[in-house]
Amino acid sequence: MEDVTLVMQSEVKINGTTYAIHVYRREDGHCFAVTHLKNGDIIINDGETHEEALTRQEGVLPLAVGSRAILDEFRRSSGLLLKFSH
């Protein structure tokens, strides 16, 4: 397995929740950003530089968090509908 080095950490606040972003550099110089969400979800974005990886991660996170919130709401409402349909 390739060695990676943590090169920076950042945080972004979305809908009142703060998410940590860790940016790593691979041996080949390319970087990737990692954010752990609830339920074991992990969002990863690559970049040529740590700045590019961070920028991509910051751009994608609101969409990732929002889509999971919509899915969670759908699952909750579907469960209630199924409960009352019998």
N, C-alpha and C positions, 0 to 999 in steps of 0.2 A: 504494500500500500504506500502511496505517495505521502511524503511529509508535507504538512501545511503549517503555516505560521499565522497566528492571530495578529492582524495589522491595525485594526481599529474596532471600536465599539461605538454604537450610537443608539438612540431611542427615538421612537416616533409615537405620538399619542393619537389614537383613533377612537372616536366616540367615547372618550373618557378613560380608555384603557391604554396603558403604556406598553409598547412592545420593544424588546431589545433586538438590535441588529448586530450581528458579529460578522466582520469581514475578514476573510483569510486569504493568504497568498500561497499558491502552489509552487512547487519547485521550478516549474516552467515560467513563473512570473505572472501568470494569469491569476485573477482573483475571483472569489465568489462570496456572496453575502447569504447569511442564514438567519432565519427567524423562526422560533418555535411558537406555535399557536396552541390553544387548548386542544385536548383530545389527541395529542400526539402528532398533529399536523405540523409539517415543516415546509417553509417556503424558501427556495434557493434560487438565486440569480447569479449568473456569471457576468464577468466584465474583463476587459483588457487591463484595467487599473482598478485600484480599490475605490476610487471616486466613482467610476462607471458602475461597478457592482452595487455600491451604496445607492446611487441615484436610481438605478433600476429597481432595487428592492423597495425604496421609498415610494416609487411610483406604483408598484404592484400591490403593496400591502393593503391600501384602502379597499381595493377591489377584492382581494382575497378575504379580508375580514368581513366585508359587506356580503359577499356571496355565501359565506358560511353562516352568517346571521339569517339570511333569507332561507337557506336550507334548514337550519334549526327550527325556525318558525313554521315552515311547511311541515316538518316532521311532527312538531307538537300539535298543530292544528289537524293534521291527518289522523293522528292517534286519537284525538278527541272525537272526530267525525266517525271513525271506525267504531269507537266505543258506543256511541249513541245510535248507530245504524242497526244494531241487532235487536 
